[in-house]
Every structure is written in structure tokens, then in C-alpha cells.
Amino acid sequence: MTSYFLWPLLVASLTATAAPMPEAFSPAPCETGIFRQDQTGFVALTQGGKGYAYTFSDGTVGNTQDAGALLACGKDAVLVNGKERWPKVALAEADTRFESHGIMLAGRLLEAPGAGKDTPLVVYAHGSESSGWIDRARDPYQMVGRGVSVFVYDKRGTGLSEGEYTQNFPRLADDLVAASREAKRLAQGRYGRFGLMGVSQGGWIAPLAQARAKAQFLGIGYGLAVDITEQDAAQVARELQDKGYGDDVIAKARTVTDITARIVKSSYQDGLDDLSAFQQQFGKEAWFGLIKGGYTGVLLGMPAEELRKHGIPRFDKLDIDWSLDPVQVVSQVTAPQLWALAEDDRQAPPAVTVERLTALRGQGQAISVYVFPQADHGMRGYVQAPDGTRKSTVITPGFYDLMADWAKGGIHGAYGQAYRK
């Protein structure tokens, strides 16, 4: 997709700089794709909330509308650092629509030049975001730039796909199985190993789909082997720890997350009286208003009687299956698994997940675990202000190399600062 409103801005930007423009470079509207410097260095352009987001193969990120943007768009090329012309790679792209549970989902197969019978093929299960991935997600292009074919699709209720947005993991796993069939149909004769990649929430979905999709490997990025209520509890504890609170307050927070877990798992039938008592006892404490988590903060901010009568419609319509046990699901995976986790992940704290994955490995599961230090959710490096807020800086080096090597059949050497568990 081409963004024509960027054209005047880019022309003005390039004209304003005194640096001479390479002879072969001609400014033009931005387009999604991969632009390559050489056999190892490349940059991917994807649609952003504003302008186009760029991600270099070394993890450097930015947006074409940022002040001091590192690249400008041109005809079949980008201009990097105001002087280097990187030509666009002629990817093979096949758009498609496929059916799952009576709705039509939109997908796209992305293949690098020369894809053949030895090229790995992966299908992505993306996170909880309500936006589609086609043309927008950086991960597929980072994999294709490293020689892995990718099938990406907009999950139900997002982007170009039909249906209602949901967080019902079994239903999303069914969609992933359907996407896998479509990916293999489109890439027939041009792929070797086939696997599933899941990031964030996709880390719950890909293991559910693995056997039925006949995936030969799984790659999970910043996912969890805990359930949603455990994630919420870990988030709340991490929030308070980051604000400097000690074990006494953390213990009180654990009490309330136990209560809210009972409430959501029982559809508001159990725990509301205890929630009301907790609100009355601690509602004026300074830490009380700092609690957010995945849902506990919302429940704490509502009267118990309102929850009893109306629930929380915006949560309830997500149709979450609270009965799923992720450890049981992961233990039933029949293919080798790679888990790449962000050590400082505030949204998906990894400590319990690491413990459970290493325990499963001790029971015979083929699980490899890499932890990337100084990385937050999304494998984003960051700088942290004195008040604890974080500003994302890069995609942590080594993450995409690790995932691509895993898809190709072997991991070796160092991947940034990651360490194995």
C-alpha cells in the first residue's frame, strides 16, 4: 500500500538537506517491503500509525515522519542516512482469503527470491492487538529478509479479515490451523521445514495448534507458560516492585489478584464480597491506585454490585476460555520448541515461565529457552527514566537472528546478549 500524503513531506525533507542525492535515487511515496544494502544488511518498511515504520536488520527502529529519520522513500529504493541507495527486494507476494469457522480471513504469503524446497516456511500467530498484521507487522519481513518464507494473516475481527475480535484461544488456534493449510497450499513445492511462530498472546495459541497444523517446530517470542490470571498477578506484583514497594504490599496485592481470579473464572459468581471488603480496607492506601495488571485494576475501580449486575461488557465479549492450562498444552506439543523471553518484560514477566519450561525439559520435552537481558515486551530495548517510565529504543539485537536460525533447523553461536536457561 502506498501512502501518498508522505510525498510532499519527503520532497521537502530531501530538498532541505544540502547533501547531494545519489544519481539513481528518485523520491517517491513509501511502500511496504524489504530494501537491501547487501547480503546481510537490510531494512523493512511497514505501515505505521503515522507514516511508515522502519526496522533495520540490526534492530534499529524509527518512523519516516520522525525528526531525523534515518531513511527517505524513493522509487524502488530507500535513501539511508541521506547518501546510500538501498534497492527494493523483489519479494514474491500472494494475497489470499481462506475460511475458518464460517468466516473469511485475509492472508499473504511472503517469499524471498529463490525460495525453494529447502526454504523453511512459518505461519505467525500474532498478539492481542486489535489491528491486522498484513502490511503492518515487522516480524514477518525480518524473517523473510533472513531467508524464511512467511505466511501472515489478519486474525478474525482485525484488518481485512471478517468476524468478531476475540481472545478465545481455542478458536484462534483453529484459525491458525486453517492458515497453516492455506500457507502450505500456496507455497507447495517451494518449502521444506514447516513451523509456527507465536509472539506475545500468540505464545498461548501456537502450542494449541501445533499438532493439528503438523508443525515441525515452534518458535515463541515473549510468550508465557502461565495462564491469564497468573499473568495478571505477576504484572501487578511487578508494577508495585518497580514503584519500590516491599513484600508486605506485594502480599496484599497477591490477595486481591487471587480474589479477582476467582471473579473472572466464575463469571462474577464468586469473590465479589471479598473484593468489596478489600476495597473498603485498602482503598485509601497509596499503592491501591497504582494497580493495573491485565484486569485487576479495572475490577478494583468498580463497585461489586455493578459487577454483579452488569459484569464488564468490553471484557466479557472477548469470550475468554479461563479453563486452559498452558503447562498441560505445552507438555503435549510434539515438536521441538524455542522460547525467546525478555528478561525485563513488564507485561509478561518471565520468571515462572522459565521455571516451568525447564521443568518440562527435565521431563523429556525438547525445549530451548533463551533470555534477552535489558529487553521489555516486544523484545524492545529501552531507556528508563527516574520515575520508572521506559522509552523503547531498539529491537534487541540477536532476537530475529535466533528465530530465523531456529526455523532453518539449527541455533549456534551468540545472539546478542541472550543467555540460555
Sine and cosine of phi, psi and omega as CSV:
sin_phi,cos_phi,sin_psi,cos_psi,sin_omega,cos_omega
0.00,0.00,0.64,-0.77,-0.06,-1.00
-0.95,-0.31,0.68,-0.74,-0.02,-1.00
-0.97,-0.25,0.99,-0.16,-0.09,-1.00
-0.97,0.26,-0.35,0.94,-0.03,-1.00
-0.95,0.31,-0.23,0.97,0.02,-1.00
-0.98,0.20,-0.35,0.94,-0.13,-0.99
-0.80,0.60,-0.80,0.60,-0.02,-1.00
-0.88,0.47,-0.60,0.80,-0.02,-1.00
-0.91,0.42,-0.66,0.75,-0.03,-1.00
-0.93,0.37,-0.66,0.75,0.02,-1.00
-0.87,0.49,-0.72,0.70,-0.01,-1.00
-0.89,0.46,-0.66,0.76,-0.02,-1.00
-0.90,0.44,-0.72,0.69,-0.03,-1.00
-0.93,0.37,-0.59,0.81,-0.01,-1.00
-0.93,0.36,-0.57,0.82,-0.08,-1.00
-0.94,0.35,-0.40,0.92,0.00,-1.00
-1.00,0.08,0.60,-0.80,-0.04,-1.00
-0.99,0.15,-0.23,0.97,-0.07,-1.00
-0.90,0.44,0.70,-0.72,0.02,-1.00
-0.91,0.40,0.61,-0.79,-0.02,-1.00
-1.00,0.07,0.71,-0.70,0.06,-1.00
-0.80,0.60,0.61,-0.79,-0.12,-0.99
-0.84,0.55,-0.61,0.79,-0.11,-0.99
-1.00,0.06,-0.01,1.00,-0.07,-1.00
-1.00,-0.10,0.76,-0.65,0.02,-1.00
-0.79,-0.61,0.89,-0.45,-0.02,-1.00
-0.84,0.55,0.60,-0.80,-0.03,-1.00
-0.34,-0.94,0.24,-0.97,0.05,-1.00
-0.86,0.50,0.46,-0.89,-0.02,-1.00
-0.95,0.32,0.49,-0.87,0.08,-1.00
-0.67,-0.74,0.56,-0.83,0.08,-1.00
-0.91,0.41,0.63,-0.78,0.08,-1.00
0.41,-0.91,-0.17,-0.99,0.00,-1.00
-0.92,-0.40,0.69,-0.72,0.00,-1.00
-0.81,-0.59,0.83,-0.57,-0.22,-0.98
-0.92,-0.38,0.70,-0.72,0.10,-0.99
-0.99,0.10,-0.73,0.68,-0.02,-1.00
-0.40,-0.92,-0.34,-0.94,-0.07,-1.00
-0.94,0.34,-0.32,0.95,-0.02,-1.00
-0.90,-0.44,-0.57,0.82,-0.07,-1.00
-1.00,-0.07,0.76,-0.65,0.05,-1.00
-0.43,-0.90,0.20,-0.98,0.09,-1.00
-0.72,-0.69,0.62,-0.79,0.04,-1.00
-0.94,-0.35,0.70,-0.71,0.10,-1.00
-0.96,-0.30,0.76,-0.66,0.06,-1.00
-0.70,-0.71,0.37,-0.93,0.01,-1.00
-0.92,0.38,0.71,-0.70,0.03,-1.00
-0.91,-0.42,0.02,-1.00,0.06,-1.00
-0.88,0.47,-0.53,0.85,0.14,-0.99
-0.71,-0.70,0.58,-0.82,0.03,-1.00
0.80,0.60,-0.55,-0.83,0.04,-1.00
-0.84,-0.54,0.70,-0.71,0.08,-1.00
-0.99,0.12,0.62,-0.78,0.09,-1.00
-0.85,-0.52,0.58,-0.82,0.04,-1.00
-0.70,-0.71,0.91,-0.41,0.06,-1.00
-0.98,0.20,0.37,-0.93,-0.04,-1.00
-0.90,0.43,-0.31,0.95,0.05,-1.00
-1.00,0.01,0.05,1.00,0.04,-1.00
0.99,-0.17,-0.13,0.99,0.04,-1.00
-0.91,0.42,0.74,-0.67,-0.05,-1.00
-0.78,-0.63,0.34,-0.94,0.05,-1.00
0.02,-1.00,-0.17,-0.99,-0.01,-1.00
-0.69,-0.72,0.58,-0.82,-0.04,-1.00
-0.89,0.46,-0.32,0.95,0.02,-1.00
-0.99,-0.11,0.02,1.00,0.05,-1.00
-0.93,0.37,0.55,-0.84,0.18,-0.98
-0.91,0.42,0.76,-0.65,-0.02,-1.00
0.97,0.25,0.43,0.90,0.03,-1.00
-0.82,0.58,0.60,-0.80,-0.09,-1.00
-0.99,0.15,-0.18,0.98,0.01,-1.00
-0.57,-0.82,0.35,-0.94,0.10,-0.99
-0.77,-0.64,0.46,-0.89,-0.09,-1.00
-1.00,0.02,0.56,-0.83,0.04,-1.00
-0.62,-0.79,-0.05,-1.00,0.02,-1.00
-0.97,0.26,0.93,-0.37,0.03,-1.00
0.87,0.50,0.42,0.91,-0.01,-1.00
-0.23,-0.97,0.21,-0.98,0.20,-0.98
-0.82,-0.58,0.41,-0.91,0.05,-1.00
-0.96,-0.28,0.89,-0.45,-0.08,-1.00
-0.97,-0.23,0.77,-0.64,-0.01,-1.00
0.84,0.55,0.45,0.89,0.07,-1.00
0.95,0.30,0.13,0.99,-0.10,-1.00
-0.56,-0.83,-0.39,0.92,-0.09,-1.00
-0.96,-0.27,0.82,-0.57,0.05,-1.00
-1.00,-0.04,0.88,-0.47,0.04,-1.00
-0.95,-0.31,0.90,-0.44,-0.06,-1.00
-0.96,0.27,0.43,-0.90,0.02,-1.00
-0.97,0.25,0.66,-0.75,0.03,-1.00
-0.99,0.13,0.69,-0.72,-0.02,-1.00
-0.99,0.11,0.98,0.17,0.04,-1.00
-0.95,0.32,0.49,-0.87,0.18,-0.98
-1.00,0.00,0.87,-0.50,-0.03,-1.00
-0.85,-0.53,0.74,-0.67,0.04,-1.00
-0.77,-0.63,0.94,-0.35,0.06,-1.00
-0.99,0.11,0.55,-0.84,-0.06,-1.00
-0.45,-0.89,0.21,-0.98,0.17,-0.99
-0.73,-0.68,0.66,-0.75,-0.04,-1.00
-0.63,-0.77,0.36,-0.93,-0.15,-0.99
-0.98,-0.22,0.60,-0.80,0.13,-0.99
-0.52,-0.86,0.85,-0.53,0.00,-1.00
0.79,0.61,0.63,0.77,0.12,-0.99
0.99,0.13,0.06,1.00,0.06,-1.00
-0.88,-0.48,0.37,-0.93,-0.02,-1.00
-0.98,-0.19,0.79,-0.62,0.01,-1.00
-0.94,-0.35,0.57,-0.82,-0.01,-1.00
-0.99,-0.13,0.71,-0.71,-0.01,-1.00
-0.65,-0.76,0.20,-0.98,0.03,-1.00
-0.53,-0.85,0.75,-0.66,0.12,-0.99
-1.00,-0.07,0.78,-0.63,0.01,-1.00
-0.89,-0.45,0.82,-0.57,0.01,-1.00
-0.74,-0.67,0.69,-0.72,0.09,-1.00
-0.97,0.24,0.37,-0.93,0.06,-1.00
-0.82,0.57,0.68,-0.73,0.04,-1.00
1.00,0.06,0.13,0.99,0.03,-1.00
-0.85,0.53,0.69,-0.72,-0.04,-1.00
-0.47,-0.89,-0.35,-0.94,-0.17,-0.99
-0.92,0.40,-0.23,0.97,0.05,-1.00
-0.97,-0.23,0.02,1.00,-0.03,-1.00
-0.99,0.15,0.80,-0.60,0.07,-1.00
-0.94,0.35,0.50,-0.87,0.02,-1.00
-0.81,-0.58,0.76,-0.65,0.04,-1.00
-0.78,-0.62,0.47,-0.88,0.14,-0.99
-0.89,-0.47,0.71,-0.71,-0.05,-1.00
-1.00,-0.10,0.71,-0.71,0.28,-0.96
-0.98,-0.21,0.91,-0.41,-0.10,-1.00
-1.00,-0.01,-0.04,-1.00,-0.20,-0.98
-0.99,0.13,-0.37,-0.93,-0.12,-0.99
-1.00,0.10,-0.01,1.00,-0.04,-1.00
-0.87,0.50,0.49,-0.87,-0.05,-1.00
-1.00,-0.10,0.20,0.98,0.07,-1.00
-0.97,-0.25,0.44,-0.90,0.01,-1.00
-0.95,0.30,0.21,-0.98,-0.01,-1.00
-0.97,-0.24,-0.39,0.92,-0.02,-1.00
-0.88,0.48,0.80,-0.60,-0.02,-1.00
0.95,0.31,-0.15,0.99,-0.15,-0.99
-0.92,-0.40,-0.49,0.87,-0.12,-0.99
-1.00,0.06,0.68,-0.74,-0.02,-1.00
-0.99,0.17,-0.53,0.85,-0.13,-0.99
-0.84,0.54,-0.74,0.68,-0.01,-1.00
-0.84,0.54,-0.67,0.74,-0.04,-1.00
-0.94,0.33,-0.54,0.84,0.06,-1.00
-0.92,0.40,-0.55,0.84,0.05,-1.00
-0.96,0.28,-0.69,0.72,0.00,-1.00
-0.88,0.47,-0.62,0.78,0.04,-1.00
-0.90,0.44,-0.30,0.95,0.03,-1.00
-0.97,-0.24,0.23,0.97,0.11,-0.99
1.00,0.00,0.36,0.93,0.03,-1.00
-0.90,-0.43,0.79,-0.61,0.07,-1.00
-0.97,0.23,0.59,-0.81,-0.11,-0.99
-0.73,-0.69,0.69,-0.72,0.21,-0.98
-0.95,-0.31,0.85,-0.52,-0.01,-1.00
-0.88,-0.48,0.59,-0.80,0.03,-1.00
-0.60,-0.80,0.39,-0.92,0.10,-0.99
-0.99,0.11,0.88,-0.48,-0.04,-1.00
-0.93,0.38,0.28,-0.96,-0.12,-0.99
-0.80,0.60,0.69,-0.72,0.02,-1.00
0.99,0.16,0.14,0.99,0.02,-1.00
-0.76,-0.65,0.40,-0.92,0.11,-0.99
0.80,0.60,-0.81,-0.58,-0.07,-1.00
-1.00,-0.04,0.04,1.00,-0.05,-1.00
-1.00,-0.01,0.44,-0.90,0.04,-1.00
-1.00,0.10,0.01,-1.00,0.10,-0.99
1.00,-0.05,0.03,-1.00,0.01,-1.00
-0.99,-0.16,0.68,-0.73,0.10,-0.99
-0.86,0.52,0.69,-0.72,-0.03,-1.00
-0.56,-0.83,0.35,-0.94,0.19,-0.98
-0.86,-0.51,0.53,0.85,0.11,-0.99
-0.99,0.12,0.97,-0.25,-0.15,-0.99
-0.90,0.43,-0.67,0.75,0.05,-1.00
-0.86,0.50,-0.63,0.78,0.02,-1.00
-0.93,0.37,-0.64,0.77,0.05,-1.00
-0.92,0.40,-0.54,0.84,0.07,-1.00
-0.92,0.39,-0.62,0.79,0.09,-1.00
-0.86,0.51,-0.66,0.75,0.03,-1.00
-0.89,0.45,-0.62,0.78,0.01,-1.00
-0.91,0.41,-0.61,0.79,0.07,-1.00
-0.90,0.44,-0.69,0.73,0.04,-1.00
-0.89,0.46,-0.64,0.76,0.04,-1.00
-0.89,0.45,-0.59,0.81,0.01,-1.00
-0.91,0.43,-0.67,0.74,0.05,-1.00
-0.87,0.49,-0.68,0.73,-0.02,-1.00
-0.92,0.38,-0.64,0.77,0.01,-1.00
-0.88,0.48,-0.71,0.71,-0.02,-1.00
-0.93,0.36,-0.52,0.85,0.06,-1.00
-0.91,0.41,-0.72,0.69,-0.04,-1.00
-0.93,0.37,-0.57,0.82,-0.08,-1.00
-0.99,-0.12,0.22,0.97,-0.09,-1.00
-0.78,0.62,0.78,-0.63,0.01,-1.00
0.99,0.11,-0.07,1.00,-0.06,-1.00
-0.80,-0.60,0.46,0.89,0.08,-1.00
-0.50,-0.87,0.34,-0.94,0.03,-1.00
-0.91,-0.41,-1.00,-0.07,0.04,-1.00
-0.93,0.37,0.61,-0.79,0.05,-1.00
-0.83,-0.55,0.72,-0.69,0.00,-1.00
-0.51,-0.86,0.10,-1.00,0.03,-1.00
-0.90,-0.43,0.65,-0.76,0.13,-0.99
-0.90,-0.44,0.71,-0.71,0.06,-1.00
-0.75,-0.67,0.76,-0.64,0.03,-1.00
-0.88,-0.47,0.61,-0.79,0.00,-1.00
0.81,0.58,-0.85,-0.52,0.02,-1.00
-0.84,0.54,-0.49,0.87,0.05,-1.00
-0.87,0.50,-0.32,0.95,0.07,-1.00
-0.93,0.37,-0.36,0.93,0.15,-0.99
-0.99,0.11,-0.53,0.85,-0.16,-0.99
-0.99,0.11,-0.68,0.73,-0.05,-1.00
-0.85,0.52,-0.70,0.71,0.04,-1.00
-0.88,0.47,-0.54,0.84,0.05,-1.00
-0.90,0.43,-0.50,0.87,-0.09,-1.00
-0.99,-0.10,-0.23,0.97,-0.23,-0.97
-0.80,0.60,-0.80,0.60,-0.10,-1.00
-0.91,0.42,-0.71,0.71,-0.03,-1.00
-0.94,0.35,-0.50,0.87,0.05,-1.00
-0.99,0.17,-0.14,0.99,-0.04,-1.00
0.84,0.54,0.67,0.74,0.03,-1.00
-0.97,0.23,0.70,-0.71,0.00,-1.00
-1.00,0.04,-0.16,0.99,0.06,-1.00
-0.32,-0.95,0.39,-0.92,0.10,-1.00
-0.84,-0.54,0.63,-0.77,0.15,-0.99
-0.80,-0.60,0.87,-0.48,-0.06,-1.00
-0.91,-0.41,0.80,-0.60,0.05,-1.00
-0.93,-0.37,0.82,-0.57,0.03,-1.00
0.69,0.72,0.71,0.70,0.08,-1.00
-0.98,-0.20,-0.12,-0.99,-0.10,-0.99
-0.68,-0.73,0.55,-0.83,0.18,-0.98
-0.95,-0.31,0.61,0.79,0.13,-0.99
-0.79,-0.61,0.33,-0.94,0.01,-1.00
-1.00,0.10,0.02,-1.00,-0.12,-0.99
-0.90,0.43,-0.61,0.79,0.00,-1.00
-0.94,0.35,-0.58,0.81,0.05,-1.00
-0.93,0.36,-0.61,0.79,0.07,-1.00
-0.88,0.48,-0.71,0.71,0.01,-1.00
-0.85,0.52,-0.70,0.71,-0.01,-1.00
-0.90,0.44,-0.66,0.75,0.00,-1.00
-0.92,0.39,-0.62,0.79,0.04,-1.00
-0.88,0.47,-0.71,0.70,-0.03,-1.00
-0.88,0.47,-0.72,0.70,0.00,-1.00
-0.88,0.48,-0.67,0.74,-0.02,-1.00
-0.91,0.41,-0.64,0.77,0.02,-1.00
-0.85,0.53,-0.72,0.70,-0.05,-1.00
-0.96,0.29,-0.60,0.80,0.07,-1.00
-0.88,0.47,-0.68,0.73,-0.01,-1.00
-0.91,0.42,-0.39,0.92,0.05,-1.00
-1.00,0.00,0.04,1.00,0.10,-1.00
1.00,-0.07,0.15,0.99,-0.01,-1.00
-0.99,0.16,0.52,-0.85,-0.08,-1.00
-1.00,-0.10,-0.21,-0.98,-0.12,-0.99
-0.89,0.46,-0.52,0.85,-0.04,-1.00
-0.90,0.43,-0.70,0.72,0.02,-1.00
-0.95,0.32,-0.62,0.78,0.02,-1.00
-0.87,0.49,-0.61,0.79,0.02,-1.00
-0.91,0.42,-0.64,0.77,0.06,-1.00
-0.91,0.41,-0.62,0.78,0.04,-1.00
-0.90,0.44,-0.63,0.78,0.04,-1.00
-0.89,0.46,-0.60,0.80,0.05,-1.00
-0.87,0.50,-0.71,0.71,-0.06,-1.00
-0.96,0.27,-0.55,0.83,0.04,-1.00
-0.94,0.34,-0.48,0.88,0.13,-0.99
-0.91,0.42,-0.64,0.77,0.02,-1.00
-0.91,0.41,-0.74,0.68,-0.05,-1.00
-0.92,0.38,-0.50,0.87,0.09,-1.00
-0.89,0.45,-0.67,0.75,0.05,-1.00
-0.89,0.46,-0.63,0.78,-0.03,-1.00
-0.90,0.43,-0.77,0.64,-0.08,-1.00
-0.94,0.34,-0.58,0.82,-0.02,-1.00
-0.95,0.31,-0.38,0.92,-0.02,-1.00
-0.97,-0.23,0.16,0.99,-0.06,-1.00
0.82,0.57,0.72,0.69,0.09,-1.00
0.95,0.31,0.31,0.95,0.00,-1.00
-1.00,-0.05,-0.33,0.94,-0.07,-1.00
-0.74,-0.68,0.73,-0.68,0.14,-0.99
0.97,-0.24,-0.15,0.99,-0.08,-1.00
-0.92,0.38,-0.61,0.79,0.04,-1.00
-0.90,0.43,-0.64,0.77,0.04,-1.00
-0.92,0.40,-0.60,0.80,0.06,-1.00
-0.88,0.47,-0.70,0.71,0.00,-1.00
-0.88,0.48,-0.67,0.74,0.02,-1.00
-0.90,0.43,-0.63,0.77,0.02,-1.00
-0.91,0.42,-0.67,0.75,0.02,-1.00
-0.87,0.48,-0.68,0.73,-0.02,-1.00
-0.93,0.37,-0.59,0.81,-0.07,-1.00
-0.97,0.23,-0.62,0.78,-0.16,-0.99
-0.86,-0.50,0.06,1.00,-0.11,-0.99
-0.86,0.51,-0.38,0.93,-0.02,-1.00
-0.99,-0.14,-0.01,1.00,0.04,-1.00
-0.94,0.33,0.55,-0.84,-0.06,-1.00
-0.88,0.48,-0.58,0.82,-0.07,-1.00
-0.97,0.23,-0.35,0.94,-0.09,-1.00
-0.83,0.55,-0.71,0.70,-0.05,-1.00
-0.97,0.24,-0.12,0.99,0.01,-1.00
-1.00,0.06,-0.23,0.97,-0.09,-1.00
-0.96,0.27,0.78,-0.62,0.07,-1.00
-0.81,-0.59,-0.93,0.37,-0.06,-1.00
0.89,0.46,-0.38,-0.92,0.05,-1.00
-0.99,0.11,-0.58,0.82,-0.03,-1.00
-0.51,-0.86,-0.29,0.96,-0.08,-1.00
-0.86,0.51,-0.65,0.76,0.00,-1.00
-0.87,0.49,-0.60,0.80,0.04,-1.00
-0.92,0.40,-0.71,0.71,0.00,-1.00
-0.90,0.44,-0.62,0.78,0.00,-1.00
-0.90,0.43,-0.44,0.90,-0.03,-1.00
-1.00,0.03,0.12,0.99,-0.06,-1.00
-0.83,-0.56,0.61,-0.79,0.08,-1.00
-0.90,0.44,0.61,-0.80,-0.03,-1.00
-0.86,0.51,-0.61,0.79,-0.03,-1.00
-0.91,0.41,-0.58,0.82,0.05,-1.00
-0.92,0.40,-0.65,0.76,0.05,-1.00
-0.90,0.43,-0.62,0.78,-0.01,-1.00
-0.90,0.44,-0.62,0.78,-0.06,-1.00
-0.99,0.12,-0.65,0.76,-0.19,-0.98
-0.85,-0.52,-0.24,0.97,-0.10,-0.99
0.90,0.44,-0.48,-0.88,0.08,-1.00
-0.78,-0.63,1.00,-0.05,-0.13,-0.99
-0.78,0.63,-0.65,0.76,-0.08,-1.00
-0.93,0.37,-0.42,0.91,0.11,-0.99
-1.00,0.09,-0.69,0.73,-0.11,-0.99
-0.89,0.47,-0.56,0.83,-0.04,-1.00
-0.95,0.32,-0.16,0.99,0.04,-1.00
-0.96,0.29,-0.26,0.97,0.09,-1.00
0.84,0.54,0.75,0.66,-0.02,-1.00
-0.96,0.30,0.71,-0.71,0.11,-0.99
-1.00,-0.03,0.98,-0.19,-0.10,-1.00
-0.98,0.20,-0.09,1.00,-0.10,-0.99
-1.00,0.07,-0.19,0.98,-0.10,-0.99
-0.92,0.39,0.69,-0.72,0.06,-1.00
-0.94,-0.34,0.97,-0.23,-0.09,-1.00
-0.89,0.47,-0.52,0.85,0.02,-1.00
-0.91,0.41,-0.67,0.74,0.04,-1.00
-0.89,0.45,-0.66,0.75,0.01,-1.00
-0.89,0.46,-0.74,0.67,-0.02,-1.00
-0.90,0.44,-0.58,0.82,-0.02,-1.00
-0.92,0.38,-0.33,0.94,-0.02,-1.00
-0.99,-0.11,0.01,1.00,0.06,-1.00
-0.92,0.39,0.70,-0.71,-0.09,-1.00
-0.97,-0.26,0.20,0.98,-0.03,-1.00
-0.79,-0.61,0.37,-0.93,0.08,-1.00
-0.86,0.51,0.59,-0.80,-0.05,-1.00
-0.84,-0.55,0.65,-0.76,0.18,-0.98
-0.90,-0.43,0.78,-0.63,0.08,-1.00
-0.88,-0.47,0.89,-0.46,0.05,-1.00
-0.95,-0.32,0.90,-0.43,-0.15,-0.99
-0.88,-0.47,0.51,-0.86,0.03,-1.00
-1.00,-0.09,0.88,-0.48,-0.13,-0.99
-0.87,0.49,-0.60,0.80,-0.08,-1.00
-0.97,-0.23,0.51,0.86,-0.08,-1.00
-0.94,0.34,0.91,-0.41,0.03,-1.00
-0.99,0.15,-0.49,0.87,-0.03,-1.00
-0.99,0.13,-0.55,0.83,-0.01,-1.00
-0.72,-0.69,0.95,0.31,-0.03,-1.00
-0.82,0.57,0.78,-0.63,-0.24,-0.97
-1.00,-0.05,-0.09,1.00,-0.20,-0.98
-0.84,0.55,-0.78,0.62,-0.04,-1.00
-0.92,0.39,-0.60,0.80,0.04,-1.00
-0.87,0.50,-0.70,0.72,0.03,-1.00
-0.87,0.50,-0.70,0.71,0.00,-1.00
-0.87,0.50,-0.70,0.72,-0.06,-1.00
-0.95,0.32,-0.62,0.79,0.01,-1.00
-0.92,0.39,-0.66,0.75,0.02,-1.00
-0.92,0.39,-0.55,0.83,0.07,-1.00
-0.91,0.42,-0.68,0.73,0.04,-1.00
-0.90,0.43,-0.61,0.79,0.06,-1.00
-0.89,0.46,-0.61,0.79,0.05,-1.00
-0.90,0.43,-0.37,0.93,0.03,-1.00
-1.00,-0.03,0.09,1.00,0.09,-1.00
0.94,-0.35,-0.07,1.00,0.03,-1.00
-0.96,0.29,0.63,-0.77,0.01,-1.00
-1.00,0.10,1.00,0.03,-0.08,-1.00
-0.79,-0.61,0.80,-0.60,0.14,-0.99
-0.94,-0.35,0.69,-0.73,-0.04,-1.00
-0.80,-0.60,0.82,-0.58,0.11,-0.99
-0.87,-0.49,0.68,-0.73,0.04,-1.00
-0.88,-0.47,0.79,-0.62,0.01,-1.00
-0.98,-0.19,0.90,-0.44,0.01,-1.00
-0.96,0.29,0.36,-0.93,0.03,-1.00
0.81,0.59,0.63,0.77,0.05,-1.00
-0.76,-0.65,0.68,-0.73,0.05,-1.00
-0.97,-0.24,-0.12,-0.99,-0.05,-1.00
-0.84,0.54,0.61,-0.79,-0.09,-1.00
0.99,0.12,0.16,0.99,-0.07,-1.00
0.84,0.55,0.65,0.76,-0.02,-1.00
-0.99,-0.11,0.84,-0.54,0.21,-0.98
-0.93,0.37,0.35,-0.94,-0.12,-0.99
-0.44,-0.90,0.30,-0.95,0.26,-0.97
-0.90,-0.44,0.61,-0.79,-0.09,-1.00
-0.91,-0.41,0.76,-0.64,0.02,-1.00
-0.98,0.18,0.26,-0.96,0.01,-1.00
-0.84,0.54,-0.47,0.88,0.00,-1.00
-1.00,0.10,0.07,1.00,0.05,-1.00
1.00,-0.06,-0.18,0.98,0.03,-1.00
-0.95,0.32,0.49,-0.87,-0.07,-1.00
-0.86,-0.51,0.57,-0.82,0.10,-0.99
-0.88,-0.48,0.85,-0.53,0.00,-1.00
-0.92,0.40,0.61,-0.79,-0.03,-1.00
-0.86,-0.51,-0.77,0.64,-0.06,-1.00
-0.60,-0.80,0.24,-0.97,0.31,-0.95
-0.99,0.11,0.81,-0.58,-0.19,-0.98
-0.83,0.56,0.77,-0.63,-0.05,-1.00
-0.84,0.54,0.64,-0.77,0.05,-1.00
0.99,-0.14,-0.35,0.94,-0.08,-1.00
-0.89,0.45,-0.80,0.60,-0.04,-1.00
-0.93,0.37,-0.56,0.83,0.07,-1.00
-0.88,0.47,-0.68,0.74,0.02,-1.00
-0.88,0.48,-0.75,0.67,-0.04,-1.00
-0.90,0.43,-0.63,0.78,0.00,-1.00
-0.93,0.36,-0.67,0.74,0.03,-1.00
-0.89,0.45,-0.61,0.79,0.05,-1.00
-0.88,0.47,-0.68,0.73,0.02,-1.00
-0.89,0.46,-0.55,0.83,-0.02,-1.00
-0.98,0.19,-0.20,0.98,0.12,-0.99
0.92,-0.40,0.05,1.00,0.02,-1.00
-0.24,-0.97,0.67,-0.74,0.08,-1.00
-0.92,-0.38,0.67,-0.75,-0.10,-0.99
-0.39,-0.92,0.51,-0.86,0.05,-1.00
0.96,0.27,-0.27,-0.96,-0.05,-1.00
-1.00,-0.08,0.52,-0.85,0.07,-1.00
-0.81,-0.58,1.00,-0.04,-0.08,-1.00
0.85,0.53,-0.73,-0.68,0.02,-1.00
-0.99,-0.17,0.20,0.98,-0.06,-1.00
-0.90,0.44,0.51,-0.86,0.09,-1.00
-0.78,-0.63,0.47,-0.88,-0.03,-1.00
-1.00,0.03,0.56,-0.83,0.07,-1.00
-0.91,-0.43,0.00,0.00,0.00,0.00
